[in-house]
Amino acid sequence: MSDCLFCNIIDGSEPASVIYQDELAMIILDLFPVSDGHALVIARQHAAQLSGLDEGVSAHLLMLAENLMAAQKKLDSSVAAHNLLVNDGKVANQHVPHVHLHVIPRRHGDNAKTVLSWTTRFLQRFNLRSRRERLNRLAAALREQLEVS
C-alpha cells in the first residue's frame, strides 16, 4: 500500500465520492469542502508537481475541470462562478503531494463563509459517515450532468 492518499483512492484502497474517472484522471468530491460541490481533479499518474506529469495530462485535467464546472452549474443554479486552484508544492500549501486541481463552486455572497471554511476545513472531522453519504449522492447527481468529450 502506498503512503499517498490519492494513489490509494485511485487504486480503490481508500474511499472517495467519485464523479468521473478515465485512464488519465479521476474527479472526486473533497471530503473537507470549502463550498458545496468542492471537487478535486486528480492525475492518475503520481507526480508531486505539475512539472512531473507526462505531456498532455495537465491539459486533460483542465478540460475535465471545465466540464465539471458546466455540470455544477447545470445541477445547481446558485453556482455563479468557480475558483480553480493548484497548490503546486508544499510551500504552496499542498497537503497531498500528488497533482490535483481544486474546483470550488462559488455563489453570490459566499465570500465570508468561503474564507471561514477554507481556514477551518480540516477541523471538521465529525460525522464523516453521514458526510460521505451526502457526498456520494452529490457525486451521483454530478455524474448525470457531466459531459466529457
DSSP file (Angstrom, degrees, kcal/mol; ACC not computed):
  #  RESIDUE AA STRUCTURE BP1 BP2  ACC     N-H-->O    O-->H-N    N-H-->O    O-->H-N    TCO  KAPPA ALPHA  PHI   PSI    X-CA   Y-CA   Z-CA
    1    1 A M              0   0    0      0, 0.0     2,-0.1     0, 0.0     7,-0.0   0.000 360.0 360.0 360.0 136.4    0.0    0.0    0.0
    2    2 A S        -     0   0    0      2,-0.2     6,-0.0     1,-0.1     0, 0.0  -0.369 360.0-134.9 -77.5 157.9    1.3    3.5   -0.9
    3    3 A D  S    S+     0   0    0     -2,-0.1     2,-0.6     4,-0.0    -1,-0.1   0.299  79.5 101.5 -94.2  10.1    1.6    6.3    1.6
    4    4 A C     >  -     0   0    0      1,-0.2     4,-2.2    92,-0.1     5,-0.2  -0.853  64.0-153.0 -95.0 118.0    0.0    8.6   -1.0
    5    5 A L  H  > S+     0   0    0     -2,-0.6     4,-2.0     1,-0.2    -1,-0.2   0.901  94.8  48.2 -55.9 -45.2   -3.7    9.3   -0.2
    6    6 A F  H  > S+     0   0    0      2,-0.2     4,-2.6     1,-0.2    -1,-0.2   0.870 108.8  52.6 -70.8 -35.0   -4.6   10.0   -3.8
    7    7 A C  H  > S+     0   0    0      2,-0.2     4,-2.2     1,-0.2    -1,-0.2   0.902 110.5  50.0 -61.9 -39.2   -2.8    6.9   -5.1
    8    8 A N  H  <>S+     0   0    0     -4,-2.2     5,-1.7     2,-0.2     6,-1.4   0.871 110.6  48.5 -67.6 -36.9   -4.8    4.9   -2.6
    9    9 A I  H ><5S+     0   0    0     -4,-2.0     3,-1.0     4,-0.2    -2,-0.2   0.927 111.2  51.1 -65.7 -44.4   -8.1    6.5   -3.7
   10   10 A I  H 3<5S+     0   0    0     -4,-2.6    -2,-0.2     1,-0.3    -1,-0.2   0.883 112.0  45.7 -62.1 -39.6   -7.2    5.8   -7.3
   11   11 A D  T 3<5S-     0   0    0     -4,-2.2    -1,-0.3    -5,-0.2    -2,-0.2   0.481 116.1-114.8 -85.6   0.5   -6.4    2.1   -6.6
   12   12 A G  T < 5S+     0   0    0     -3,-1.0    -3,-0.2    -4,-0.4    -4,-0.1   0.502  85.8 115.2  86.6   4.2   -9.6    1.7   -4.6
   13   13 A S  S   <S+     0   0    0     -5,-1.7    -4,-0.2    -6,-0.2    -5,-0.1   0.613  76.9  46.0 -84.7  -9.9   -8.0    1.1   -1.2
   14   14 A E  S    S-     0   0    0     -6,-1.4    -2,-0.2    -9,-0.1     2,-0.1  -0.976  93.9-111.5-125.0 144.3   -9.3    4.3    0.2
   15   15 A P        +     0   0    0      0, 0.0     2,-0.3     0, 0.0    -6,-0.1  -0.352  39.4 166.3 -74.2 154.2  -12.9    5.5   -0.2
   16   16 A A        -     0   0    0     -7,-0.1     2,-1.1    -4,-0.1    14,-0.1  -0.972  43.8-114.4-159.0 156.2  -13.9    8.5   -2.2
   17   17 A S        -     0   0    0     12,-0.5    12,-2.0    -2,-0.3     2,-0.4  -0.811  45.2-156.8 -94.5  94.8  -17.1   10.0   -3.7
   18   18 A V  E     +A   28   0A   0     -2,-1.1    10,-0.2    10,-0.2   125,-0.1  -0.590  28.4 172.4 -86.6 128.7  -16.2    9.5   -7.4
   19   19 A I  E    S-     0   0A   0      8,-3.1     2,-0.3     1,-0.4     9,-0.2   0.792  70.6 -12.3 -94.7 -40.3  -17.8   11.7  -10.1
   20   20 A Y  E     -A   27   0A   0      7,-1.5     7,-3.2     2,-0.0    -1,-0.4  -0.991  56.1-176.2-160.0 151.5  -15.7   10.5  -13.0
   21   21 A Q  E     +A   26   0A   0     -2,-0.3     5,-0.2     5,-0.2     2,-0.2  -0.973   8.9 160.4-153.9 148.4  -12.6    8.5  -14.0
   22   22 A D        -     0   0    0      3,-2.6    -2,-0.0    -2,-0.3    22,-0.0  -0.750  60.2 -70.9-145.0-166.1  -10.7    7.6  -17.1
   23   23 A E  S    S+     0   0    0     -2,-0.2     3,-0.1     1,-0.2     0, 0.0   0.673 129.0  32.9 -71.8 -15.7   -7.2    6.4  -18.0
   24   24 A L  S    S+     0   0    0      1,-0.2    20,-2.9    20,-0.1    21,-0.6   0.671 121.9   9.5-110.2 -23.2   -5.6    9.8  -17.1
   25   25 A A  E     - B   0  43A   0     18,-0.3    -3,-2.6    19,-0.2     2,-0.3  -0.933  48.8-144.7-154.6 169.8   -7.6   11.2  -14.2
   26   26 A M  E     -AB  21  42A   0     16,-2.1    16,-3.4    -2,-0.3     2,-0.5  -0.992  12.0-149.5-140.5 143.3  -10.3   10.9  -11.6
   27   27 A I  E     +AB  20  41A   0     -7,-3.2    -8,-3.1    -2,-0.3    -7,-1.5  -0.977  25.8 166.6-115.6 125.9  -12.7   13.5  -10.2
   28   28 A I  E     -AB  18  40A   0     12,-2.3    12,-3.2    -2,-0.5     2,-0.4  -0.898  38.2-106.2-130.3 161.2  -13.8   13.2   -6.6
   29   29 A L  E     - B   0  39A   0    -12,-2.0   -12,-0.5    -2,-0.3    10,-0.3  -0.720  41.8-109.8 -84.9 139.9  -15.6   15.4   -4.1
   30   30 A D        -     0   0    0      8,-2.8     7,-0.1    -2,-0.4     8,-0.1  -0.518  16.2-145.6 -70.1 130.2  -13.5   16.9   -1.4
   31   31 A L  S    S+     0   0    0      1,-0.3    -1,-0.1    -2,-0.3   104,-0.1   0.741 100.4  40.0 -69.0 -23.4  -14.2   15.3    2.0
   32   32 A F  S    S-     0   0    0      6,-0.0    -1,-0.3    93,-0.0    89,-0.1  -0.641  92.9-167.3-123.2  71.6  -13.5   18.7    3.6
   33   33 A P        -     0   0    0      0, 0.0     3,-0.1     0, 0.0    71,-0.0  -0.227  29.5-152.6 -71.3 147.9  -15.1   21.1    1.2
   34   34 A V  S    S+     0   0    0      1,-0.3     2,-0.3    84,-0.0    83,-0.2   0.810  89.8   0.5 -78.4 -36.1  -14.7   24.8    1.1
   35   35 A S  S >  S-     0   0    0     82,-0.1     3,-2.2    83,-0.0    -1,-0.3  -0.955 100.7 -72.0-145.3 163.1  -18.1   25.1   -0.5
   36   36 A D  T 3  S+     0   0    0     -2,-0.3     3,-0.1     1,-0.3    -2,-0.0  -0.381 122.3  22.7 -58.8 126.9  -20.8   22.6   -1.5
   37   37 A G  T 3  S+     0   0    0      1,-0.3    -1,-0.3    -7,-0.1     2,-0.1   0.409  78.9 161.8  95.5  -0.6  -19.6   20.7   -4.6
   38   38 A H    <   -     0   0    0     -3,-2.2    -8,-2.8    66,-0.1    -1,-0.3  -0.351  20.2-177.6 -55.1 119.9  -15.9   21.4   -4.0
   39   39 A A  E     -BC  29 103A   0     64,-2.6    64,-2.9   -10,-0.3     2,-0.4  -0.802  24.3-138.4-124.6 162.9  -14.2   18.7   -6.1
   40   40 A L  E     -BC  28 102A   0    -12,-3.2   -12,-2.3    -2,-0.3     2,-0.7  -0.987   4.1-154.6-123.0 129.3  -10.7   17.5   -6.9
   41   41 A V  E     -BC  27 101A   0     60,-2.6    60,-2.4    -2,-0.4     2,-0.4  -0.925  26.3-167.1-100.6 113.0   -9.5   16.6  -10.4
   42   42 A I  E     -BC  26 100A   0    -16,-3.4   -16,-2.1    -2,-0.7     2,-0.2  -0.866  19.9-128.4-112.7 131.4   -6.6   14.2   -9.7
   43   43 A A  E     -B   25   0A   0     56,-1.8   -18,-0.3    -2,-0.4     4,-0.1  -0.561  11.1-145.2 -69.7 135.8   -4.0   12.9  -12.1
   44   44 A R  S    S+     0   0    0    -20,-2.9     2,-0.3    -2,-0.2   -19,-0.2   0.870  83.4  82.9 -67.8 -35.9   -3.8    9.1  -12.1
   45   45 A Q  S    S-     0   0    0    -21,-0.6     2,-0.7     1,-0.1    54,-0.2  -0.522  91.0-122.1 -68.4 129.0    0.0    9.4  -12.7
   46   46 A H        +     0   0    0     -2,-0.3     2,-0.3    52,-0.1    52,-0.1  -0.654  52.0 144.6 -76.9 117.5    1.7   10.0   -9.4
   47   47 A A        -     0   0    0     -2,-0.7    52,-2.6    -4,-0.1    -4,-0.1  -0.956  43.8-146.8-149.3 134.6    3.7   13.3   -9.6
   48   48 A A  S    S+     0   0    0     -2,-0.3     2,-0.3    50,-0.2    41,-0.3   0.839  84.6  24.2 -72.1 -32.1    4.1   15.7   -6.7
   49   49 A Q  S >  S-     0   0    0     48,-0.1     3,-2.2    39,-0.1     4,-0.3  -0.910  84.0-107.4-134.7 160.4    4.1   18.8   -9.0
   50   50 A L  G >  S+     0   0    0     -2,-0.3     3,-1.9     1,-0.3     8,-0.1   0.841 114.5  65.3 -53.6 -36.9    2.8   19.7  -12.4
   51   51 A S  G 3  S+     0   0    0      1,-0.3    -1,-0.3    -3,-0.0    -3,-0.0   0.684  97.0  58.0 -63.4 -16.3    6.3   19.7  -13.9
   52   52 A G  G <  S+     0   0    0     -3,-2.2    -1,-0.3     2,-0.0    -2,-0.2   0.463  84.3 104.1 -92.4  -2.2    6.4   15.9  -13.2
   53   53 A L  S <  S-     0   0    0     -3,-1.9     3,-0.1    -4,-0.3     5,-0.0  -0.497  77.4-105.5 -81.6 149.4    3.3   15.0  -15.3
   54   54 A D    >>  -     0   0    0     -2,-0.2     3,-1.7     1,-0.2     4,-0.5  -0.288  54.9 -75.2 -64.0 156.7    3.5   13.4  -18.7
   55   55 A E  T 34 S+     0   0    0      1,-0.2    -1,-0.2     2,-0.1     0, 0.0  -0.269 117.4  16.5 -55.8 134.2    2.8   15.5  -21.7
   56   56 A G  T 3> S+     0   0    0     -3,-0.1     4,-1.9     1,-0.0    -1,-0.2   0.154  94.8 100.9  91.4 -18.7   -0.9   16.3  -22.2
   57   57 A V  H <> S+     0   0    0     -3,-1.7     4,-2.5     2,-0.2     5,-0.2   0.921  80.6  51.7 -68.2 -42.1   -2.0   15.3  -18.7
   58   58 A S  H  X S+     0   0    0     -4,-0.5     4,-2.1     1,-0.2    -1,-0.2   0.919 110.4  48.9 -59.6 -43.8   -2.2   18.9  -17.4
   59   59 A A  H  > S+     0   0    0      1,-0.2     4,-2.3     2,-0.2    -1,-0.2   0.889 110.3  51.9 -63.2 -38.7   -4.4   19.9  -20.4
   60   60 A H  H  X S+     0   0    0     -4,-1.9     4,-2.4     2,-0.2    -2,-0.2   0.910 108.0  51.5 -64.2 -42.1   -6.6   16.9  -19.7
   61   61 A L  H  X S+     0   0    0     -4,-2.5     4,-2.2     1,-0.2    -2,-0.2   0.914 111.0  47.7 -60.8 -42.8   -7.0   17.9  -16.1
   62   62 A L  H  X S+     0   0    0     -4,-2.1     4,-2.4     2,-0.2    -1,-0.2   0.895 109.9  52.4 -66.6 -39.7   -8.1   21.4  -17.1
   63   63 A M  H  X S+     0   0    0     -4,-2.3     4,-2.3     2,-0.2    -2,-0.2   0.920 110.4  48.4 -61.0 -43.5  -10.5   20.1  -19.7
   64   64 A L  H  X S+     0   0    0     -4,-2.4     4,-2.6     1,-0.2    -2,-0.2   0.901 109.5  52.9 -63.6 -40.0  -12.1   17.9  -17.0
   65   65 A A  H  X S+     0   0    0     -4,-2.2     4,-2.5     2,-0.2    -2,-0.2   0.917 108.8  49.6 -61.1 -43.1  -12.3   20.9  -14.7
   66   66 A E  H  X S+     0   0    0     -4,-2.4     4,-1.9     2,-0.2    -2,-0.2   0.918 112.1  47.5 -62.0 -43.8  -14.1   22.9  -17.3
   67   67 A N  H  X S+     0   0    0     -4,-2.3     4,-2.1     1,-0.2    80,-0.3   0.888 111.4  51.6 -64.9 -38.4  -16.6   20.1  -18.0
   68   68 A L  H  X S+     0   0    0     -4,-2.6     4,-2.8     2,-0.2    -2,-0.2   0.907 106.1  54.1 -64.3 -42.3  -17.1   19.7  -14.2
   69   69 A M  H  X S+     0   0    0     -4,-2.5     4,-2.1     1,-0.2    -1,-0.2   0.912 108.9  48.9 -58.8 -42.2  -17.8   23.5  -13.8
   70   70 A A  H  X S+     0   0    0     -4,-1.9     4,-2.1     1,-0.2    -1,-0.2   0.912 111.3  49.9 -63.3 -41.8  -20.5   23.2  -16.5
   71   71 A A  H  X S+     0   0    0     -4,-2.1     4,-2.4     1,-0.2    -2,-0.2   0.898 109.1  51.8 -63.9 -40.8  -22.1   20.2  -14.8
   72   72 A Q  H  X S+     0   0    0     -4,-2.8     4,-2.2     1,-0.2     7,-0.2   0.902 110.3  48.3 -63.6 -40.5  -22.1   22.0  -11.4
   73   73 A K  H  < S+     0   0    0     -4,-2.1    -1,-0.2    -5,-0.2    -2,-0.2   0.867 111.3  50.5 -68.2 -35.9  -23.9   25.0  -13.0
   74   74 A K  H  < S+     0   0    0     -4,-2.1    -2,-0.2     1,-0.2     3,-0.2   0.909 115.4  42.9 -64.9 -41.7  -26.4   22.7  -14.6
   75   75 A L  H  < S+     0   0    0     -4,-2.4     2,-0.5     1,-0.2    -2,-0.2   0.847 124.7  30.6 -73.9 -35.6  -27.1   20.9  -11.4
   76   76 A D    ><  -     0   0    0     -4,-2.2     3,-1.8    -5,-0.2    -1,-0.2  -0.924  59.9-164.9-134.6 106.0  -27.2   24.0   -9.1
   77   77 A S  T 3  S+     0   0    0     -2,-0.5    -1,-0.1     1,-0.3    -4,-0.1   0.621  86.9  70.2 -67.7 -11.9  -28.4   27.3  -10.5
   78   78 A S  T 3  S+     0   0    0     29,-0.1     2,-0.7     2,-0.0    30,-0.5   0.627  72.2 102.0 -79.7 -11.6  -26.9   29.1   -7.5
   79   79 A V  E <   +D  107   0A   0     -3,-1.8    28,-0.2    -7,-0.2     3,-0.1  -0.634  41.8 165.7 -74.7 115.3  -23.4   28.4   -8.7
   80   80 A A  E     -     0   0A   0     26,-2.7     2,-0.3    -2,-0.7    27,-0.2   0.661  59.4 -12.6-104.9 -22.3  -22.3   31.7  -10.3
   81   81 A A  E     -D  106   0A   0     25,-1.6    25,-3.1     2,-0.0     2,-0.3  -0.920  62.0-126.0-164.1-178.9  -18.6   31.2  -10.7
   82   82 A H  E     -D  105   0A   0     -2,-0.3     2,-0.5    23,-0.2    21,-0.0  -0.987   6.1-140.0-142.7 151.3  -15.6   28.9   -9.7
   83   83 A N  E     -D  104   0A   0     21,-2.3    21,-2.9    -2,-0.3     2,-0.5  -0.961  18.4-162.3-103.7 132.4  -12.2   29.1   -8.1
   84   84 A L  E     +D  103   0A   0     -2,-0.5     2,-0.4    19,-0.2    19,-0.2  -0.974  16.8 179.5-112.2 128.9   -9.7   26.8   -9.8
   85   85 A L  E     -D  102   0A   0     17,-2.0    17,-3.2    -2,-0.5     2,-0.5  -0.991  21.2-176.6-140.0 130.8   -6.7   26.2   -7.6
   86   86 A V        -     0   0    0     -2,-0.4     2,-1.0    15,-0.2    15,-0.1  -0.985  12.3-159.3-122.0 118.5   -3.5   24.2   -7.9
   87   87 A N        -     0   0    0     -2,-0.5     2,-1.3    13,-0.4    13,-0.2  -0.853  15.4-165.3 -92.9 101.9   -1.2   24.1   -4.9
   88   88 A D        -     0   0    0     -2,-1.0     2,-0.1     4,-0.1   -39,-0.1  -0.614  55.7  -7.6 -98.7  77.1    2.0   23.1   -6.7
   89   89 A G  S > >S-     0   0    0     -2,-1.3     5,-1.5   -41,-0.3     3,-1.1  -0.283  85.9 -78.8 118.1 157.5    4.4   22.1   -3.9
   90   90 A K  G > 5S+     0   0    0      1,-0.3     3,-2.0     3,-0.2    -1,-0.1   0.870 125.8  56.1 -58.0 -42.1    4.5   22.1   -0.1
   91   91 A V  G 3 5S+     0   0    0      1,-0.3    -1,-0.3     2,-0.2    -2,-0.1   0.767 102.6  58.2 -63.9 -23.7    5.4   25.7    0.2
   92   92 A A  G < 5S-     0   0    0     -3,-1.1    -1,-0.3     2,-0.1    -2,-0.2   0.187 128.7 -98.2 -89.9  15.7    2.3   26.5   -1.9
   93   93 A N  T < 5 +     0   0    0     -3,-2.0     2,-0.7     1,-0.2    -3,-0.2   0.774  65.1 163.7  74.7  28.7    0.2   24.7    0.8
   94   94 A Q      < -     0   0    0     -5,-1.5    -1,-0.2     1,-0.2    -2,-0.1  -0.718  15.1-176.6 -79.7 115.3   -0.1   21.4   -1.0
   95   95 A H  S    S+     0   0    0     -2,-0.7    -1,-0.2     1,-0.2    -5,-0.1   0.829  73.8  42.9 -84.6 -34.5   -1.3   18.9    1.7
   96   96 A V  S    S-     0   0    0      2,-0.2     2,-2.8   -92,-0.1    -1,-0.2  -0.959  82.9-139.0-113.0 115.2   -1.2   15.8   -0.5
   97   97 A P  S    S+     0   0    0      0, 0.0     2,-0.3     0, 0.0   -48,-0.1  -0.345  72.6  97.7 -76.5  66.8    2.0   15.7   -2.7
   98   98 A H  S    S-     0   0    0     -2,-2.8   -50,-0.2   -50,-0.2    -2,-0.2  -0.951  87.2 -96.4-151.2 128.7    0.1   14.4   -5.8
   99   99 A V        +     0   0    0    -52,-2.6   -56,-1.8    -2,-0.3     2,-0.3  -0.227  57.8 152.9 -57.2 126.6   -1.1   16.7   -8.6
  100  100 A H  E     -C   42   0A   0    -58,-0.2     2,-0.5   -13,-0.2   -13,-0.4  -0.985  35.3-139.4-153.6 149.9   -4.7   17.7   -8.2
  101  101 A L  E     -C   41   0A   0    -60,-2.4   -60,-2.6    -2,-0.3     2,-0.4  -0.948  16.4-139.8-113.7 124.1   -6.8   20.7   -9.2
  102  102 A H  E     -CD  40  85A   0    -17,-3.2   -17,-2.0    -2,-0.5     2,-0.6  -0.710  12.4-166.0 -81.5 131.1   -9.4   22.1   -6.8
  103  103 A V  E     -CD  39  84A   0    -64,-2.9   -64,-2.6    -2,-0.4   -19,-0.2  -0.954  11.9-175.5-117.9 107.2  -12.7   23.1   -8.5
  104  104 A I  E     - D   0  83A   0    -21,-2.9   -21,-2.3    -2,-0.6   -66,-0.1  -0.898  17.7-140.6-115.1 109.2  -14.6   25.2   -6.0
  105  105 A P  E     - D   0  82A   0      0, 0.0     2,-0.4     0, 0.0   -23,-0.2  -0.404  19.5-156.0 -65.3 140.6  -18.1   26.4   -6.8
  106  106 A R  E     - D   0  81A   0    -25,-3.1   -26,-2.7    -2,-0.1   -25,-1.6  -0.945   7.6-165.6-122.9 144.2  -18.9   29.9   -5.8
  107  107 A R  E >   - D   0  79A   0     -2,-0.4     3,-1.7   -28,-0.2   -28,-0.1  -0.879  38.7 -81.7-124.0 154.3  -22.2   31.5   -5.1
  108  108 A H  T 3  S+     0   0    0    -30,-0.5    -1,-0.0    -2,-0.3   -27,-0.0  -0.306 114.4  10.3 -55.7 133.1  -23.2   35.2   -4.7
  109  109 A G  T 3  S+     0   0    0      1,-0.1     4,-0.3    -3,-0.0     3,-0.3   0.606  91.2 117.3  77.6  13.0  -22.5   36.5   -1.2
  110  110 A D    <>  +     0   0    0     -3,-1.7     4,-2.8     1,-0.2     5,-0.2   0.327  36.2 106.3 -96.2  10.1  -20.4   33.5   -0.1
  111  111 A N  H  > S+     0   0    0      1,-0.2     4,-2.4     2,-0.2     5,-0.2   0.926  82.6  42.2 -57.4 -51.6  -17.1   35.3    0.5
  112  112 A A  H  > S+     0   0    0     -3,-0.3     4,-2.3     1,-0.2    -1,-0.2   0.922 117.1  47.9 -63.9 -43.3  -17.1   35.3    4.3
  113  113 A K  H  > S+     0   0    0     -4,-0.3     4,-2.8     1,-0.2    -1,-0.2   0.900 112.0  50.5 -63.6 -40.3  -18.4   31.7    4.5
  114  114 A T  H  X S+     0   0    0     -4,-2.8     4,-2.6     2,-0.2    -2,-0.2   0.916 110.4  48.5 -65.9 -43.5  -15.8   30.5    2.0
  115  115 A V  H  X S+     0   0    0     -4,-2.4     4,-1.9    -5,-0.2    -1,-0.2   0.927 114.0  46.8 -62.5 -44.5  -12.9   32.2    3.8
  116  116 A L  H  X S+     0   0    0     -4,-2.3     4,-1.5    -5,-0.2    -2,-0.2   0.922 113.2  48.9 -63.4 -44.2  -14.0   30.7    7.1
  117  117 A S  H  X S+     0   0    0     -4,-2.8     4,-1.4     1,-0.2    -2,-0.2   0.901 109.4  53.0 -61.3 -41.6  -14.5   27.2    5.5
  118  118 A W  H  < S+     0   0    0     -4,-2.6     4,-0.2     1,-0.2    -1,-0.2   0.896 112.6  43.5 -62.6 -40.5  -11.0   27.4    3.9
  119  119 A T  H  < S+     0   0    0     -4,-1.9    -1,-0.2     1,-0.2    -2,-0.2   0.717 126.3  30.2 -80.7 -19.8   -9.3   28.2    7.2
  120  120 A T  H >< S+     0   0    0     -4,-1.5     3,-1.9    -3,-0.2     4,-0.4   0.367  83.8 109.0-117.5   4.6  -11.2   25.6    9.3
  121  121 A R  G >< S+     0   0    0     -4,-1.4     3,-0.9     1,-0.3    -3,-0.1   0.789  77.4  52.2 -61.8 -32.7  -12.0   22.8    6.8
  122  122 A F  G 3  S+     0   0    0      1,-0.2    -1,-0.3    -4,-0.2    -2,-0.1   0.552  99.2  65.9 -81.9  -5.2   -9.6   20.2    8.2
  123  123 A L  G <  S+     0   0    0     -3,-1.9     2,-2.0     1,-0.2    -1,-0.2   0.605  76.6  92.3 -83.9 -12.8  -11.0   20.6   11.7
  124  124 A Q    <   +     0   0    0     -3,-0.9    -1,-0.2    -4,-0.4    -3,-0.0  -0.441  42.3 136.2 -82.8  66.2  -14.4   19.2   10.5
  125  125 A R        +     0   0    0     -2,-2.0     3,-0.5   -93,-0.0    -1,-0.2   0.398  39.3 101.6 -95.9   2.1  -13.6   15.6   11.4
  126  126 A F  S    S+     0   0    0      1,-0.2     5,-0.1    -3,-0.2    -3,-0.0  -0.538  81.2  13.0 -87.7 153.3  -17.0   14.8   13.0
  127  127 A N     >  +     0   0    0     -2,-0.2     4,-1.9     1,-0.1    -1,-0.2   0.843  69.4 159.7  57.4  41.7  -19.8   12.9   11.4
  128  128 A L  H  >  +     0   0    0     -3,-0.5     4,-2.7     1,-0.2     5,-0.2   0.835  67.0  58.3 -65.8 -33.1  -17.7   11.6    8.5
  129  129 A R  H  > S+     0   0    0      2,-0.2     4,-2.0     1,-0.2    -1,-0.2   0.942 110.2  41.1 -64.6 -46.9  -20.1    8.7    7.7
  130  130 A S  H  > S+     0   0    0      2,-0.2     4,-2.2     1,-0.2    -1,-0.2   0.857 114.3  54.0 -70.0 -32.4  -23.1   11.0    7.0
  131  131 A R  H  X S+     0   0    0     -4,-1.9     4,-2.7     2,-0.2    -2,-0.2   0.932 108.2  49.4 -63.4 -44.3  -20.9   13.4    5.2
  132  132 A R  H  X S+     0   0    0     -4,-2.7     4,-2.6     1,-0.2    -2,-0.2   0.902 109.9  51.4 -62.0 -41.2  -19.7   10.6    2.9
  133  133 A E  H  X S+     0   0    0     -4,-2.0     4,-1.8     2,-0.2    -1,-0.2   0.918 111.6  46.8 -61.7 -43.5  -23.3    9.5    2.2
  134  134 A R  H  X S+     0   0    0     -4,-2.2     4,-2.2     1,-0.2    -2,-0.2   0.917 112.8  49.4 -64.4 -42.9  -24.2   13.1    1.3
  135  135 A L  H  X S+     0   0    0     -4,-2.7     4,-2.9     1,-0.2    -2,-0.2   0.879 107.7  54.3 -64.7 -37.7  -21.1   13.4   -0.9
  136  136 A N  H  X S+     0   0    0     -4,-2.6     4,-2.0     2,-0.2    -1,-0.2   0.893 108.7  48.9 -63.2 -38.7  -21.9   10.1   -2.7
  137  137 A R  H  X S+     0   0    0     -4,-1.8     4,-2.0     2,-0.2    -2,-0.2   0.922 113.1  47.0 -65.3 -43.1  -25.4   11.4   -3.5
  138  138 A L  H  X S+     0   0    0     -4,-2.2     4,-2.5     2,-0.2    -2,-0.2   0.904 109.9  53.4 -65.0 -40.7  -24.0   14.6   -4.9
  139  139 A A  H  X S+     0   0    0     -4,-2.9     4,-2.4     1,-0.2    -1,-0.2   0.911 108.5  50.2 -59.9 -42.2  -21.3   12.7   -6.9
  140  140 A A  H  X S+     0   0    0     -4,-2.0     4,-1.4     1,-0.2    -1,-0.2   0.905 111.0  48.7 -63.1 -41.5  -24.1   10.6   -8.5
  141  141 A A  H  X S+     0   0    0     -4,-2.0     4,-0.9     1,-0.2    -2,-0.2   0.893 112.2  48.3 -66.7 -39.2  -26.1   13.8   -9.4
  142  142 A L  H  X S+     0   0    0     -4,-2.5     4,-1.9     1,-0.2     3,-0.5   0.866 104.7  59.6 -68.8 -35.4  -23.0   15.4  -10.9
  143  143 A R  H  < S+     0   0    0     -4,-2.4    -1,-0.2     1,-0.2    -2,-0.2   0.890 103.0  53.5 -57.0 -39.3  -22.2   12.2  -12.9
  144  144 A E  H  < S+     0   0    0     -4,-1.4    -1,-0.2     1,-0.2    -2,-0.2   0.807 114.7  40.4 -66.3 -29.2  -25.6   12.6  -14.6
  145  145 A Q  H  < S+     0   0    0     -4,-0.9     2,-0.2    -3,-0.5    -1,-0.2   0.691  91.2 104.0 -91.9 -20.9  -24.8   16.2  -15.6
  146  146 A L     <  -     0   0    0     -4,-1.9     2,-0.5    -5,-0.1   -78,-0.1  -0.441  47.6-171.0 -72.4 128.8  -21.1   15.7  -16.6
  147  147 A E        -     0   0    0    -80,-0.3     2,-0.5    -2,-0.2   -77,-0.1  -0.971   3.6-173.7-119.9 115.8  -20.4   15.6  -20.3
  148  148 A V              0   0    0     -2,-0.5   -84,-0.1     1,-0.1    -2,-0.0  -0.935 360.0 360.0-113.2 127.8  -16.8   14.6  -21.2
  149  149 A S              0   0    0     -2,-0.5    -1,-0.1     0, 0.0    -2,-0.0   0.453 360.0 360.0 -96.2 360.0  -15.7   14.8  -24.8
